[in-house]
Amino acid sequence: MQKTKSTTREWIESLLIAALIALFVRSFIIQAYKIPSGSMEPTLLVGDHLLVNRLSYVVKVPYFDNVLFTLGQPKRGDVIVFRYPENTNIDFIKRVIATEGETVEVRDKVVYINGQKMSDPWGHFRDTPPIPREFAPKDNYGPYRVPKDAYFAMGDNRDNSADSRFWGPVRKENLVGRALVIYFSWNSDTKDPFEYIRWSRFGRLIR
């Protein structure tokens, strides 16, 4: 006669199965992120919590980041999460501005791609005069040709973003995925307890 499983054993097995499913989903499909800085304002605010599709571009070996195969290519305007090129233990989020083979240049805060002014509905600036390129690459940069399997990324908050203008392109092997949707948003700066949660941002698609 088959022994009936103990309640404790069933509980442990259920937990292990749930943990394996969660690990698989996090490693290959969907991952949650929290926005820690204002570099993507006003698209993304400090305290926004979002979901990222890890199957947008590449499939990797979990924890080693070796690319197994490519599913798609980032396009101009995509908001991507990637490993910070100068410290791959840190994840960054920025917007793709130029792709491989394209030449990007910034002239007095205006972005040009292959010599043509780029339609740029995402860029936001403070009302300050442009900084000459000899002092900083923020407002005047390039021209720079994006290498193969790489992408030029910038924050929407152009006057307050450390991005490809400062540390170079995002390599394909450092891609994590594409930002999809805001599922929660917490405003830690307000003193009004009724404004801690930004209800209006729940479910907002990231474009």
Secondary structure as a PSIPRED ss2 file (coil, helix, strand):
# PSIPRED VFORMAT (PSIPRED V4.0)

   1 M C   1.000  0.000  0.000
   2 Q C   1.000  0.000  0.000
   3 K C   1.000  0.000  0.000
   4 T C   1.000  0.000  0.000
   5 K C   1.000  0.000  0.000
   6 S C   1.000  0.000  0.000
   7 T H   0.000  1.000  0.000
   8 T H   0.000  1.000  0.000
   9 R H   0.000  1.000  0.000
  10 E H   0.000  1.000  0.000
  11 W H   0.000  1.000  0.000
  12 I H   0.000  1.000  0.000
  13 E H   0.000  1.000  0.000
  14 S H   0.000  1.000  0.000
  15 L H   0.000  1.000  0.000
  16 L H   0.000  1.000  0.000
  17 I H   0.000  1.000  0.000
  18 A H   0.000  1.000  0.000
  19 A H   0.000  1.000  0.000
  20 L H   0.000  1.000  0.000
  21 I H   0.000  1.000  0.000
  22 A H   0.000  1.000  0.000
  23 L H   0.000  1.000  0.000
  24 F H   0.000  1.000  0.000
  25 V H   0.000  1.000  0.000
  26 R H   0.000  1.000  0.000
  27 S H   0.000  1.000  0.000
  28 F H   0.000  1.000  0.000
  29 I C   1.000  0.000  0.000
  30 I E   0.000  0.000  1.000
  31 Q E   0.000  0.000  1.000
  32 A E   0.000  0.000  1.000
  33 Y E   0.000  0.000  1.000
  34 K E   0.000  0.000  1.000
  35 I C   1.000  0.000  0.000
  36 P C   1.000  0.000  0.000
  37 S C   1.000  0.000  0.000
  38 G C   1.000  0.000  0.000
  39 S C   1.000  0.000  0.000
  40 M C   1.000  0.000  0.000
  41 E C   1.000  0.000  0.000
  42 P C   1.000  0.000  0.000
  43 T C   1.000  0.000  0.000
  44 L C   1.000  0.000  0.000
  45 L C   1.000  0.000  0.000
  46 V C   1.000  0.000  0.000
  47 G C   1.000  0.000  0.000
  48 D E   0.000  0.000  1.000
  49 H E   0.000  0.000  1.000
  50 L E   0.000  0.000  1.000
  51 L E   0.000  0.000  1.000
  52 V E   0.000  0.000  1.000
  53 N E   0.000  0.000  1.000
  54 R C   1.000  0.000  0.000
  55 L C   1.000  0.000  0.000
  56 S C   1.000  0.000  0.000
  57 Y C   1.000  0.000  0.000
  58 V E   0.000  0.000  1.000
  59 V E   0.000  0.000  1.000
  60 K E   0.000  0.000  1.000
  61 V C   1.000  0.000  0.000
  62 P C   1.000  0.000  0.000
  63 Y C   1.000  0.000  0.000
  64 F C   1.000  0.000  0.000
  65 D C   1.000  0.000  0.000
  66 N C   1.000  0.000  0.000
  67 V E   0.000  0.000  1.000
  68 L E   0.000  0.000  1.000
  69 F E   0.000  0.000  1.000
  70 T E   0.000  0.000  1.000
  71 L C   1.000  0.000  0.000
  72 G C   1.000  0.000  0.000
  73 Q C   1.000  0.000  0.000
  74 P C   1.000  0.000  0.000
  75 K C   1.000  0.000  0.000
  76 R C   1.000  0.000  0.000
  77 G C   1.000  0.000  0.000
  78 D C   1.000  0.000  0.000
  79 V E   0.000  0.000  1.000
  80 I E   0.000  0.000  1.000
  81 V E   0.000  0.000  1.000
  82 F E   0.000  0.000  1.000
  83 R E   0.000  0.000  1.000
  84 Y C   1.000  0.000  0.000
  85 P C   1.000  0.000  0.000
  86 E C   1.000  0.000  0.000
  87 N C   1.000  0.000  0.000
  88 T C   1.000  0.000  0.000
  89 N C   1.000  0.000  0.000
  90 I C   1.000  0.000  0.000
  91 D E   0.000  0.000  1.000
  92 F E   0.000  0.000  1.000
  93 I E   0.000  0.000  1.000
  94 K E   0.000  0.000  1.000
  95 R E   0.000  0.000  1.000
  96 V E   0.000  0.000  1.000
  97 I E   0.000  0.000  1.000
  98 A E   0.000  0.000  1.000
  99 T E   0.000  0.000  1.000
 100 E C   1.000  0.000  0.000
 101 G C   1.000  0.000  0.000
 102 E C   1.000  0.000  0.000
 103 T E   0.000  0.000  1.000
 104 V E   0.000  0.000  1.000
 105 E E   0.000  0.000  1.000
 106 V E   0.000  0.000  1.000
 107 R E   0.000  0.000  1.000
 108 D C   1.000  0.000  0.000
 109 K C   1.000  0.000  0.000
 110 V E   0.000  0.000  1.000
 111 V E   0.000  0.000  1.000
 112 Y E   0.000  0.000  1.000
 113 I E   0.000  0.000  1.000
 114 N C   1.000  0.000  0.000
 115 G C   1.000  0.000  0.000
 116 Q E   0.000  0.000  1.000
 117 K E   0.000  0.000  1.000
 118 M C   1.000  0.000  0.000
 119 S C   1.000  0.000  0.000
 120 D C   1.000  0.000  0.000
 121 P C   1.000  0.000  0.000
 122 W C   1.000  0.000  0.000
 123 G C   1.000  0.000  0.000
 124 H E   0.000  0.000  1.000
 125 F C   1.000  0.000  0.000
 126 R C   1.000  0.000  0.000
 127 D C   1.000  0.000  0.000
 128 T C   1.000  0.000  0.000
 129 P C   1.000  0.000  0.000
 130 P C   1.000  0.000  0.000
 131 I C   1.000  0.000  0.000
 132 P C   1.000  0.000  0.000
 133 R C   1.000  0.000  0.000
 134 E C   1.000  0.000  0.000
 135 F C   1.000  0.000  0.000
 136 A C   1.000  0.000  0.000
 137 P C   1.000  0.000  0.000
 138 K C   1.000  0.000  0.000
 139 D C   1.000  0.000  0.000
 140 N C   1.000  0.000  0.000
 141 Y E   0.000  0.000  1.000
 142 G E   0.000  0.000  1.000
 143 P E   0.000  0.000  1.000
 144 Y E   0.000  0.000  1.000
 145 R E   0.000  0.000  1.000
 146 V C   1.000  0.000  0.000
 147 P C   1.000  0.000  0.000
 148 K C   1.000  0.000  0.000
 149 D C   1.000  0.000  0.000
 150 A E   0.000  0.000  1.000
 151 Y E   0.000  0.000  1.000
 152 F E   0.000  0.000  1.000
 153 A E   0.000  0.000  1.000
 154 M E   0.000  0.000  1.000
 155 G C   1.000  0.000  0.000
 156 D C   1.000  0.000  0.000
 157 N E   0.000  0.000  1.000
 158 R H   0.000  1.000  0.000
 159 D H   0.000  1.000  0.000
 160 N H   0.000  1.000  0.000
 161 S C   1.000  0.000  0.000
 162 A C   1.000  0.000  0.000
 163 D C   1.000  0.000  0.000
 164 S H   0.000  1.000  0.000
 165 R H   0.000  1.000  0.000
 166 F H   0.000  1.000  0.000
 167 W H   0.000  1.000  0.000
 168 G C   1.000  0.000  0.000
 169 P C   1.000  0.000  0.000
 170 V E   0.000  0.000  1.000
 171 R E   0.000  0.000  1.000
 172 K H   0.000  1.000  0.000
 173 E H   0.000  1.000  0.000
 174 N H   0.000  1.000  0.000
 175 L E   0.000  0.000  1.000
 176 V E   0.000  0.000  1.000
 177 G E   0.000  0.000  1.000
 178 R E   0.000  0.000  1.000
 179 A E   0.000  0.000  1.000
 180 L E   0.000  0.000  1.000
 181 V E   0.000  0.000  1.000
 182 I E   0.000  0.000  1.000
 183 Y E   0.000  0.000  1.000
 184 F E   0.000  0.000  1.000
 185 S E   0.000  0.000  1.000
 186 W E   0.000  0.000  1.000
 187 N C   1.000  0.000  0.000
 188 S C   1.000  0.000  0.000
 189 D C   1.000  0.000  0.000
 190 T C   1.000  0.000  0.000
 191 K C   1.000  0.000  0.000
 192 D C   1.000  0.000  0.000
 193 P H   0.000  1.000  0.000
 194 F H   0.000  1.000  0.000
 195 E H   0.000  1.000  0.000
 196 Y C   1.000  0.000  0.000
 197 I E   0.000  0.000  1.000
 198 R C   1.000  0.000  0.000
 199 W H   0.000  1.000  0.000
 200 S H   0.000  1.000  0.000
 201 R H   0.000  1.000  0.000
 202 F C   1.000  0.000  0.000
 203 G C   1.000  0.000  0.000
 204 R E   0.000  0.000  1.000
 205 L E   0.000  0.000  1.000
 206 I C   1.000  0.000  0.000
 207 R C   1.000  0.000  0.000
